[in-house]
Amino acid sequence: MLVYDKIKQAYHKVKTTAKTIVKSSETNRSTAPLDFFHADYYLRHNQRRQEHLATLGLDLVNKTVLEVGAGIGDHSSFFFDRNCNVLITEARQENLDIIKTRYPQAQIANLDLDDPKLELHPLEIVYCYGLLYHLNNPARAIEYMAGACKDLLLLETCVSFGNESRINLCSELVIDPTQAVSGTGCRPTRVWIFEQLKQYFEFVYMRVTQPYHDQFPIDWQPPPEADKLTRSIFIASRQRLDNSLLLAEVPMQQRRG
């Protein structure tokens, strides 16, 4: 198992130390996840990802949506505001409790994509932003999400540089409510994710553009900085998408947008 210690250390410097936050929140466990998810780092990151999603040129209005790994539901309103019927799922009970408070009218369910047991009728859109790299069995998760998807799978995750197909397992902190429930995550290469999606979807795309955030590289040629997380976005579809901003391959050069 590969352990990216420098990446992990940098990750926790930005969010502040996880152990410190947990200790300071011991008197009120129900609000502890807010200390993580609503840190300035997370709020900025969510803004950049969702503004980028809004520019994809996809029909995301009046859809049925399965949101996986929802955390405390910070992305859910994107679809509620577009009159979508959303099933919000998350593996950690403390996160689900906050989601129930924020969206009392919503459909909510416990779902661990490392061991998915929730039986579903397929929904039009599956939304998986910021979850895949917290799993120790990402291939099983992709298989499950494909089975639950009628139309589009929207996937954003941390990835590793490289042209080979690799999963790259790594350690994560179980006590951190934003990280792997199992304590083991992954940093797959973009090639690995693309190949996995192609097993279940005829049409798989990446974006010409990347969000305005330094964790989303636009040049994949040089070696990455050892202390920085790197991310990519994938779109898998049951139908061909006629969109000049989408590429049916893994690009080595992208731009901001």
N, C-alpha and C positions, 0 to 999 in steps of 0.2 A: 504493500500500500504506500502510495506517495503522499507525503505530508508537506504542504507548502507553508512552512512556519513563518516565513517573512510576510507572505500574503495575509496570513491569519493575524499576525501582530499589527500590521498596518490597518487592517479592518477594524480592530478593536481600539486603536488609537483614535480613529475618526469618530467612533461612536461613544468613546470613553470606555473604561474597563468594565466588562460585563459583571465581574464579581462584585465590584464596588456598587454598581447600580442595584444588583439583587440584594445586597446587604442593606442598602439604604431603604429598600422597599419592603423589608421583612415585616413591618408592622401593618402593611396593607397590600397583600399579595394580589388582590383583584385589580389594582392599578399598576402593578409592576411592568406589564408589557408596554404601557404608554411611555414609560421612561426610555424604552428602546425605540419603538416605532415612531415616536414624535420628537426624537432628537433632530436638530437642525439638518444633519447629514441626510437622514431619511426623508424628511419633508422635501428638501431640494431634489433629491433623487426621484421621488415620486412625481414631482411636478414636471421634470424633464422627460420622464418616460411617458407620461400620459399626454403631454402636449404633442409628443412625437406620434403617439398612437392616433391622435386626432387628425394627423396629416396623411395617414395611410391611404386615404381615398377608398375605404371599404364601407360597405353598407352595414352599419352597426346599430341601426335603429329598429325598434320593435322586434327584437330577437329574443329567443330563449338562450340563456347563457349559463354555463357551468363555470364558476370561478373556483380554482383550486389553490390551496396554500394562501388563503386570503389574509393571513396575519390577523389584524384587528379591523379589516374592512376598509382600509384607506383608498383602495382602488374601486370599490363597489359602486360608489356614486356615479362614476363615469357612465356605467350602463343604466343605472336607475334614471339618470337625467335624460337618457335616450329612450325612455319608456320600454326598457327591456325587462323581461321576467327572469330574475337572477336567482340561481341556487348557489349560495355562498358556502364553501367548505373549507375546513381547516383541521389540522391534526391535534392541536393543543387546546385543552379545555379552557385554560385561562384566557386564551385569545377568543374562543367562541363565546365566552361569557360577555366580553366587551362588545363583540359583534351584535349579540342579542340586545344589548342596551342601546346601541347606536341605530340598529335597524329592526325594531320590534315587529315590523310587518313582513320581514323578509323570510324566505325559506333558507334554513341553516341546517347543516349536517356535519358530523364528524367524518373526516376522510383522511387517512394516512396513505399517501401514494406509494410508500415503500411496501405496503401490504393492503392494497385497496379491496375492501369488502362491500362497499356501498353499491347496490345494484340500481342501475339507472336506465331509463329510456334515453336514447341519444337526444342531445340538445343541439341547437343550430351552431352555437359558438362555444368553444372551450377556451378559457382564458387562463394562462399559466405564466404569470409574470413573477420572477424572483423566487421560484420554488425548485426547479429541476436540480440546481446545484447543491441543494440541501438534502438530496436523496442518495441512498447507497445502492439503489437498484433503478437507475434512470430508464433502462430499457423496458422494464416492467411498467413503469409509469407512463411512458409514451404509448405502449400497447393499450393500456387502460384508457387513456385519454382519447386515443383514436377510436376505440369502441364506443365512447360516449359522445362522439362528435358527428353531427350530420353535415356540417358545412365547412366551418373554419376552425383551425387551431391556431391561436395566437400565443407564441412562446418567447419569453425573454429570460435569459439566464447568464450567469457567469460562465466563461469559457477559458480554455487555454489556447495559446498560440500553437501553431504547428499544422502541417499538411497531412499528418498521419491520423488514423482513426483510433482514438484512445479515450477512455473514460476518466482516468486520473482521480482515483479515490483519495480523500483527504479527511483529516480530523476536524470536528467542529465542537463547540461548547454546548452541551446539553442544557445547561442552566440558562442559556441565552434564548429567550422566546422567539427570536428571529432566525435561529439556526436549526440544524438537523435534530429531529426528535431522537434519532438513533445514535447521534454522536459521530456519524460518518456521512460526509457529503461527497461531492465530486466536482471536478472542473474539466468536463469533456471538451475535446476539440470541436470546432465548428463542423468539420468533416464528419465526425462521428454522429453528431445530432442530425445533420442533413441526411446521412445514410439511413439512420433509424426512422426518420419521418417518411422517407421514400418507400419503406416497407409497407406503410399503411395508407399513404396518400399518393395519388398519381401526380399531383402538382404541389411542389414545395418551392418556396421562394425566400430570398433574403432581400433586404431593402437597399436601394442605392444610397440612402442616407442613414446616418446614425444620430441619436439625440445629442443635444448640446450639453454634454456631460463628459468629464475626462475619463470616466470608466468605459466609455464606448469608443474604441479606437477607430480611426478612419484609414490608417496605414497598417496593414498586416504583414509587411515585409520585414521590418527590423525586429530584433528580439524585444520582448516586453520588458518593462521595468519590473524588477524582482519583487517590489513591495506594493504593487498596484493590482487591484482586481480589474478584469477586462470582461466586457459583456457584449452579447449579440442578440439580435431579434430574428425570429423565424416565423414564417406564415405557411401553414399547410392547408390545402384546400381540396375539396371534392370536385370542384369545377375549375377550369382554366380561368385565370384572372388577367384581364386585358388592362394592364396598368404599367405605364412607362417607368414608374418608380420601383418596380419589383424586378428582381433578377432570379432566374431559374438555375443559379449556381452559387458557389461560395466565392465572394469577391475578395480580391487582395487589396483593392482600393475602394473607399467609400468617401462620402462628404457629409457635412453637417446639414441638417434640414429637419 
